[in-house]
Amino acid sequence: MAGIKALISLSFGGAIGLMFLMLGCALPTYNAYWPLFLLFFYILSPIPHCISRRVVEDTDSASNACKELAIFLTTGIVVSAFGLPIIFARAGVIAWGACALVLTGNIVIFATIMGFFLVFGSNDDFSWQQCLADIRISSNLKTGSCERHVSSFKTNLDVRELLLCSERQQALQAEMENLSLRLYHKEQLYVELSIKYEQLLQQQSDVMQQHGLSVTEDRSLYLQLEQMSCDLQQLQGSETQLVGLVDELHQEAQLRAQQTEVLEMKLFEEVQSKLQLTEDLQMQLNSKSLELEELQMSHDALQQDLCDQSIAHQRTIENLQRENTESLHKLQETAQQFEQMCEQQRQWMSCVKRQPVSVLFINVSVIILLMKLR
């Protein structure tokens, strides 16, 4: 986990250095991409050191000539990387501000490369395949986190951590059982050795009382007793170490159990929030459906009113048409009567021209007819 954190921090530093390099190239005031040739120096700078390490590890030579040559080549590459933007600026190809940004990027990137070799150079178990695998895993995690939704990612991560914690807890329980068995065996062995020690002391006392052993035999027995006491002290020290290890494992198991409980609580809270959100959405859906039903009912009522109004309008139109036809008939009848009167008047006028004496009588009769028509 520490190696992955170091790789992430180093990649962050490399990204900052490349950002300075791209700012020196792509800003509108500079707009010159000649400093991108420095990428070749960035790629070439770690190659001599890697080759020298591999050659020294394969040959097991005590000479440092290969390492010195690699340091010389790396120094030349680094100096060239710093000298190229200065030459570009003196030649007028790029501006001095762009040169300053590029030199800042060089400092950051070469410091990142040096930090990489300082962090991982002393580790014998480090390999480029492991580094590439970690980088691929981190990149896959980043792309996966960008593609997935935040809520689903958190849920999956909590579930995975919960499963990992449960697996680790089971493994720790198994290790604790194994250590307890070993401790039980050590205690039995300690009891047996203590019993043997007491028996030897009893035998020694019996033998000294009965036979009176010589000085050499006493010394050998004394040496044996000292060796047995040393063994007993070693067993006591191993017993204390085992007890401390069991305590550490027990504390770690308690810590894992607390972390598991916290993760379970977080997962339960998230599930409760999801359920609450689902209930709220369901309530909103029900309210919207009720509003839709009310709107549908109002629409049906308005449509029925429109139909009734259209029927009433048709009836009024029919009544008006009927009245219009009746008035037309009356007008036609009055027109016919007026034509007949005009014809009669013409006849009377012709008669008046023939008989002028009767004009007054004709006018009176016409006035009477007109009054009757009105």
C-alpha positions as CSV (number, residue, x, y, z in Angstrom):
1,M,0.0,0.0,0.0
2,A,2.9,2.4,0.8
3,G,4.4,1.6,-2.7
4,I,1.2,2.5,-4.4
5,K,1.0,5.8,-2.4
6,A,4.5,6.6,-3.4
7,L,3.8,5.9,-7.0
8,I,0.7,8.1,-6.9
9,S,2.7,11.0,-5.4
10,L,5.5,10.6,-7.9
11,S,3.0,10.5,-10.8
12,F,1.4,13.7,-9.4
13,G,4.9,15.3,-9.4
14,G,5.5,14.2,-13.0
15,A,2.1,15.6,-14.0
16,I,3.0,19.0,-12.5
17,G,6.3,19.0,-14.4
18,L,4.6,18.2,-17.7
19,M,2.0,20.9,-16.9
20,F,4.9,23.5,-16.7
21,L,6.3,22.2,-20.0
22,M,3.0,22.4,-21.8
23,L,2.4,25.9,-20.3
24,G,5.7,27.0,-21.8
25,C,4.6,25.7,-25.2
26,A,0.9,26.3,-25.5
27,L,0.3,29.7,-23.9
28,P,-1.0,32.3,-26.4
29,T,1.8,34.7,-25.6
30,Y,4.5,32.0,-26.5
31,N,2.8,29.6,-28.9
32,A,6.0,27.6,-29.7
33,Y,6.3,23.9,-29.4
34,W,10.0,23.5,-29.8
35,P,10.5,22.6,-26.0
36,L,8.6,19.3,-26.6
37,F,12.0,17.8,-27.7
38,L,12.8,17.6,-24.0
39,L,10.5,14.6,-23.8
40,F,13.3,12.5,-25.4
41,F,15.6,13.5,-22.6
42,Y,13.0,12.6,-20.0
43,I,12.7,9.1,-21.5
44,L,16.5,8.6,-21.9
45,S,17.5,9.8,-18.4
46,P,16.6,6.7,-16.4
47,I,17.8,4.2,-19.0
48,P,21.6,4.2,-18.1
49,H,20.9,3.7,-14.4
50,C,18.5,0.8,-15.0
51,I,21.0,-0.9,-17.4
52,S,23.9,-0.5,-14.9
53,R,21.8,-2.0,-12.1
54,R,20.8,-5.0,-14.2
55,V,24.4,-5.5,-15.3
56,V,25.8,-5.3,-11.8
57,E,23.2,-7.6,-10.4
58,D,23.9,-10.2,-13.2
59,T,27.7,-10.1,-13.0
60,D,28.1,-9.7,-9.2
61,S,31.1,-7.5,-9.8
62,A,32.6,-5.3,-7.1
63,S,33.7,-2.7,-9.6
64,N,31.7,0.6,-9.9
65,A,32.9,1.4,-13.4
66,C,29.5,0.6,-14.9
67,K,27.7,2.7,-12.3
68,E,30.1,5.6,-12.9
69,L,29.5,5.4,-16.6
70,A,25.7,5.4,-16.1
71,I,26.0,8.5,-13.8
72,F,28.1,10.2,-16.4
73,L,25.6,9.5,-19.2
74,T,22.7,10.6,-17.0
75,T,24.5,13.8,-16.1
76,G,25.0,14.6,-19.7
77,I,21.4,14.0,-20.5
78,V,20.2,16.2,-17.6
79,V,22.6,19.0,-18.6
80,S,21.5,18.8,-22.2
81,A,17.8,19.0,-21.0
82,F,18.6,22.2,-19.1
83,G,20.8,23.7,-21.9
84,L,18.5,23.1,-24.8
85,P,15.7,25.6,-23.8
86,I,18.4,28.2,-22.9
87,I,19.9,27.8,-26.4
88,F,16.4,28.2,-27.9
89,A,15.8,31.4,-25.9
90,R,19.2,32.9,-26.9
91,A,18.4,32.1,-30.5
92,G,15.0,33.8,-30.3
93,V,13.1,30.6,-31.1
94,I,11.2,30.8,-27.8
95,A,10.6,33.6,-25.2
96,W,12.5,33.8,-21.9
97,G,9.2,33.3,-20.0
98,A,8.7,30.0,-21.8
99,C,12.3,29.1,-21.1
100,A,11.7,29.8,-17.3
101,L,8.5,27.6,-17.4
102,V,10.4,24.8,-19.2
103,L,13.3,24.9,-16.7
104,T,10.8,24.7,-13.8
105,G,9.3,21.7,-15.4
106,N,12.7,20.1,-15.9
107,I,13.5,20.6,-12.2
108,V,10.2,19.0,-11.1
109,I,10.4,16.0,-13.5
110,F,14.1,15.2,-12.8
111,A,13.4,15.5,-9.0
112,T,10.5,13.0,-9.5
113,I,12.7,10.6,-11.4
114,M,15.4,10.8,-8.6
115,G,12.7,10.3,-6.0
116,F,11.5,7.2,-7.8
117,F,15.0,5.7,-7.7
118,L,15.5,6.7,-4.1
119,V,12.2,5.2,-3.0
120,F,12.3,1.9,-5.1
121,G,16.1,1.6,-5.7
122,S,16.9,0.1,-2.3
123,N,14.0,-2.4,-2.4
124,D,15.3,-5.8,-3.5
125,D,11.8,-7.2,-4.1
126,F,10.9,-4.3,-6.5
127,S,10.5,-5.2,-10.1
128,W,9.4,-3.2,-13.1
129,Q,6.6,-5.8,-13.8
130,Q,5.2,-5.1,-10.3
131,C,5.5,-1.3,-10.9
132,L,3.7,-1.6,-14.2
133,A,1.0,-3.8,-12.7
134,D,0.5,-1.2,-9.9
135,I,0.3,1.6,-12.4
136,R,-2.2,-0.4,-14.5
137,I,-4.3,-1.2,-11.5
138,S,-4.3,2.5,-10.4
139,S,-5.2,3.6,-14.0
140,N,-8.0,1.0,-14.2
141,L,-9.3,2.2,-10.9
142,K,-9.3,5.8,-12.1
143,T,-11.0,5.1,-15.4
144,G,-13.5,2.8,-13.6
145,S,-14.3,5.5,-11.1
146,C,-14.9,8.0,-13.9
147,E,-17.2,5.7,-15.7
148,R,-19.3,4.5,-12.8
149,H,-21.8,6.5,-10.7
150,V,-20.6,7.7,-7.4
151,S,-23.3,5.9,-5.4
152,S,-22.7,2.5,-7.0
153,F,-19.0,2.9,-6.6
154,K,-19.3,3.7,-2.9
155,T,-21.6,0.8,-2.3
156,N,-19.3,-1.7,-4.1
157,L,-16.3,-0.3,-2.3
158,D,-18.0,-0.7,1.1
159,V,-19.1,-4.2,0.2
160,R,-15.5,-5.2,-0.9
161,E,-14.0,-3.7,2.2
162,L,-16.5,-5.5,4.3
163,L,-15.7,-8.8,2.6
164,L,-11.9,-8.1,2.9
165,C,-12.3,-7.3,6.6
166,S,-14.3,-10.5,7.2
167,E,-11.7,-12.5,5.3
168,R,-8.9,-10.9,7.3
169,Q,-10.8,-11.5,10.5
170,Q,-11.1,-15.2,9.6
171,A,-7.4,-15.4,8.8
172,L,-6.5,-13.7,12.1
173,Q,-8.8,-16.1,13.9
174,A,-7.0,-19.0,12.3
175,E,-3.6,-17.6,13.1
176,M,-4.7,-17.0,16.7
177,E,-5.9,-20.6,16.9
178,N,-2.5,-21.8,15.5
179,L,-0.6,-19.6,18.0
180,S,-2.8,-20.8,20.8
181,L,-2.0,-24.4,19.9
182,R,1.7,-23.6,19.7
183,L,1.5,-21.8,23.0
184,Y,-0.3,-24.8,24.5
185,H,2.4,-27.2,23.2
186,K,5.1,-24.9,24.5
187,E,3.4,-24.8,27.9
188,Q,3.2,-28.6,28.0
189,L,6.9,-28.8,27.0
190,Y,7.7,-26.3,29.7
191,V,5.8,-28.3,32.3
192,E,7.6,-31.5,31.2
193,L,11.0,-29.8,31.4
194,S,10.2,-28.4,34.8
195,I,9.2,-31.9,35.9
196,K,12.4,-33.4,34.5
197,Y,14.4,-30.6,36.2
198,E,12.8,-31.4,39.5
199,Q,13.4,-35.1,38.9
200,L,17.1,-34.5,38.1
201,L,17.4,-32.3,41.3
202,Q,15.8,-35.1,43.3
203,Q,18.1,-37.7,41.7
204,Q,21.1,-35.5,42.3
205,S,20.2,-35.1,45.9
206,D,19.6,-38.8,46.3
207,V,22.8,-39.7,44.6
208,M,24.8,-37.2,46.6
209,Q,23.3,-38.6,49.8
210,Q,23.9,-42.2,48.8
211,H,27.2,-42.4,46.9
212,G,29.1,-39.1,47.2
213,L,30.0,-38.4,43.6
214,S,33.3,-37.0,42.5
215,V,34.0,-33.4,41.6
216,T,34.1,-34.0,37.8
217,E,30.7,-35.6,37.9
218,D,29.4,-32.7,40.0
219,R,30.7,-30.3,37.4
220,S,29.1,-32.2,34.5
221,L,25.8,-32.3,36.3
222,Y,26.1,-28.6,37.2
223,L,26.8,-27.8,33.5
224,Q,23.7,-29.9,32.5
225,L,21.6,-28.1,35.0
226,E,22.9,-24.7,33.7
227,Q,22.1,-25.7,30.2
228,M,18.6,-26.8,31.2
229,S,18.1,-23.5,33.1
230,C,19.2,-21.6,29.9
231,D,16.7,-23.7,27.9
232,L,14.0,-22.9,30.4
233,Q,14.8,-19.2,30.2
234,Q,14.7,-19.3,26.4
235,L,11.3,-21.0,26.6
236,Q,10.1,-18.4,29.0
237,G,11.3,-15.6,26.6
238,S,9.5,-17.3,23.7
239,E,6.4,-17.7,25.8
240,T,6.4,-14.0,26.6
241,Q,6.9,-13.2,22.9
242,L,4.0,-15.5,22.0
243,V,1.9,-13.9,24.6
244,G,2.7,-10.4,23.2
245,L,2.0,-11.6,19.7
246,V,-1.3,-13.1,20.7
247,D,-2.2,-9.7,22.4
248,E,-1.3,-7.8,19.2
249,L,-3.3,-10.2,17.1
250,H,-6.2,-9.8,19.5
251,Q,-6.0,-6.0,19.3
252,E,-5.8,-6.1,15.5
253,A,-8.9,-8.4,15.4
254,Q,-10.8,-6.0,17.7
255,L,-9.8,-3.1,15.4
256,R,-10.9,-5.0,12.3
257,A,-14.2,-5.9,14.0
258,Q,-14.7,-2.2,14.8
259,Q,-13.9,-1.2,11.2
260,T,-16.4,-3.9,10.1
261,E,-19.1,-2.5,12.3
262,V,-18.4,1.0,11.0
263,L,-18.6,-0.2,7.4
264,E,-21.8,-2.1,8.2
265,M,-23.3,1.0,9.7
266,K,-22.3,3.1,6.7
267,L,-23.8,0.6,4.3
268,F,-27.0,0.4,6.4
269,E,-27.3,4.2,6.4
270,E,-26.8,4.3,2.7
271,V,-29.4,1.6,2.1
272,Q,-31.8,3.5,4.3
273,S,-31.2,6.7,2.4
274,K,-31.7,4.9,-0.9
275,L,-35.0,3.4,0.4
276,Q,-36.1,6.9,1.6
277,L,-35.3,8.4,-1.8
278,T,-37.3,5.5,-3.5
279,E,-40.2,6.2,-1.2
280,D,-40.1,9.9,-2.0
281,L,-40.0,9.2,-5.7
282,Q,-42.9,6.8,-5.4
283,M,-44.9,9.5,-3.5
284,Q,-44.1,12.0,-6.1
285,L,-45.2,9.6,-8.8
286,N,-48.5,8.9,-7.1
287,S,-49.1,12.6,-6.7
288,K,-48.3,13.2,-10.3
289,S,-50.6,10.4,-11.3
290,L,-53.5,11.8,-9.2
291,E,-52.9,15.2,-10.8
292,L,-53.0,13.6,-14.2
293,E,-56.3,11.8,-13.4
294,E,-57.8,15.2,-12.2
295,L,-56.6,16.8,-15.4
296,Q,-58.1,14.0,-17.5
297,M,-61.5,14.4,-15.6
298,S,-61.5,18.1,-16.2
299,H,-60.6,17.6,-19.8
300,D,-63.6,15.1,-20.2
301,A,-65.9,17.6,-18.5
302,L,-64.8,20.4,-20.8
303,Q,-65.2,18.2,-23.8
304,Q,-68.7,17.3,-22.7
305,D,-69.6,21.0,-22.2
306,L,-68.2,21.8,-25.6
307,C,-70.4,19.1,-27.1
308,D,-73.5,20.5,-25.4
309,Q,-72.6,24.0,-26.5
310,S,-72.1,22.8,-30.1
311,I,-75.5,21.0,-30.0
312,A,-77.2,24.1,-28.7
313,H,-75.5,26.2,-31.3
314,Q,-76.7,23.9,-34.0
315,R,-80.3,24.1,-32.7
316,T,-80.1,27.9,-32.7
317,I,-78.8,27.9,-36.2
318,E,-81.7,25.7,-37.3
319,N,-84.2,28.0,-35.6
320,L,-82.6,31.0,-37.3
321,Q,-82.7,29.2,-40.7
322,R,-86.4,28.4,-40.2
323,E,-87.2,31.9,-39.3
324,N,-85.2,33.2,-42.2
325,T,-87.2,30.9,-44.6
326,E,-90.5,32.1,-43.2
327,S,-89.4,35.7,-43.6
328,L,-88.3,35.1,-47.1
329,H,-91.7,33.6,-47.9
330,K,-93.4,36.6,-46.4
331,L,-91.2,39.0,-48.5
332,Q,-91.9,37.0,-51.6
333,E,-95.7,37.3,-51.0
334,T,-95.4,41.1,-50.3
335,A,-93.3,41.5,-53.5
336,Q,-96.0,39.7,-55.5
337,Q,-98.8,41.8,-54.0
338,F,-96.7,45.0,-54.7
339,E,-96.3,43.9,-58.3
340,Q,-100.0,43.3,-58.6
341,M,-100.7,46.8,-57.2
342,C,-98.2,48.3,-59.6
343,E,-99.9,46.5,-62.4
344,Q,-103.2,47.8,-61.2
345,Q,-101.8,51.3,-60.9
346,R,-100.6,51.2,-64.5
347,Q,-104.0,50.1,-65.6
348,W,-105.6,52.9,-63.7
349,M,-103.1,55.4,-65.1
350,S,-104.0,54.3,-68.5
351,C,-107.6,54.6,-67.7
352,V,-107.0,58.1,-66.2
353,K,-105.3,59.2,-69.4
354,R,-108.4,58.1,-71.2
355,Q,-110.7,59.6,-68.6
356,P,-109.2,62.6,-66.9
357,V,-112.2,63.3,-64.8
358,S,-111.8,60.3,-62.7
359,V,-108.2,61.0,-61.5
360,L,-109.2,62.1,-58.1
361,F,-111.2,59.0,-57.5
362,I,-108.3,56.8,-58.6
363,N,-105.8,58.5,-56.3
364,V,-108.1,58.0,-53.4
365,S,-108.6,54.4,-54.1
366,V,-104.8,53.9,-54.3
367,I,-104.2,55.6,-51.0
368,I,-106.9,53.3,-49.4
369,L,-105.2,50.2,-50.8
370,L,-101.8,51.3,-49.5
371,M,-103.2,51.9,-46.0
372,K,-104.7,48.4,-46.1
373,L,-101.4,46.9,-47.1
374,R,-99.6,48.6,-44.2
